[in-house]
Amino acid sequence: MQAKALWYVAPGRVELREEAVAEPAAGEVRVRALFGAISRALSASSATAGCRRANSSACGRRLWGRVSVSGEIWLCDGRTGRGRAGRAANLIVFALHPHQSLFTIPADKVIPVPAGVPPQRAVLAANMETALNALWDGAPGPADRIAVVGGGVVGLLAARLAARLPGAEVTVVDIAPARAEFARALGAGFATPDAAPGDCDLVFHASATAAGLATALWLAGRRRALSS
């Protein structure tokens, strides 16, 4: 069986190529991709630095897909919490895998998507894990004043989580005013760096830029907590 796979063939140039897909053996599943998400930084470096294959371990991506065929595997029955052995089909799953339309992967490397979660939204799961870890590390509390420097995907997700704390005042700080709409939709305020609040209890840095880090350090000062 053949699949379409993304290859980086030269700086700034990609191609879709045919890839052979192995039949799933025992303990494996074959997944047909429905939606994918990219890492902006990794994709940029791959495209410019010449990472040759988008299906190499260094260029992995996130995919949501549907199990089309499987071998004998163990699955968790969400209704009972018990394991069961059997053949899975038409199960929506999450997997860390390079960009490819169809692929075979060990069954323990896929995670079933909870019912009611749209697959196109669920591709943010890996980003949400990063945001959640950042909040655990920063340990914000109720009524804290929190700044999130960087209004990208991870920054906005961290702001969303922080804004759910009772009484918390969360401000997303970014150089792009267009991101204000997203910040407010997620329950946070917005400010450009020159108008950012300077009396925060906690500052998260999520801009992946030196200028953003400098802003976060300035906002944190000497007595505030900084999570980067």
C-alpha positions, 0 to 999 in steps of 0.5 A: 500500500502506498502513502503520500509523504512530505520531503524537504528536498532543498532549502525552501522546497518540499515535495510529496512523494510516494512511500510504501506502507507496511502491513500492520503486524501483531501489536501494530495499527495502520492509521490514515491521517485526518489532520496534522499540525506543525512545529513552526520553529522546527519546520522553519529550520527544516526548510532552511537547513535542509533536513532531508526527510519530513519522515525522519525522527528529527522532523517528526510532527503531530497527526490525528488519524483514523485506525483503518486496519490493525493487528491484535492489540490491547485497547482501553475500554473507556466505558469500563476502564478495563483492557480488552484485546481485539481488532480496532477499526474506525477509532480516532487516535492521536500519534506523533508521526511525520507528515504522511497520509497513511502509516503503520505504527505500534499500537502503544504509540497512539492515543484514542481521542475522547468522544466529543473532541474535534480532531482538528482541535485535538492536534493541539494536544502536544502544545497543550501538554507544554503549556500545562507543564509550564503552569505546573512549573510556575505554580500560579495561584488564585488572584495572581497577576500573570503575564504571558510573553508570546502570543503563539500557540503555546503562549495562548494555551498557557494564557487560557489555562491561567485565566481559569484560575479564580480571580487571576488577571492574565495578559498576553504580551506580543508585538502583533496587535492582531493577536489581541482578538485570540487572547481575549477570546481565551479569557485573557487581556492583551498588551504590546511590550511597551504597554505591558503590566509591570506588577505581575506575580508571575511571567511566562516566556513563550516567544522563542525570541531574544527580544521576548525573553528580554521583555519577560525578564524586564517584567519579572524584575528581581522579585517576580517568578519567571517561567520560560 
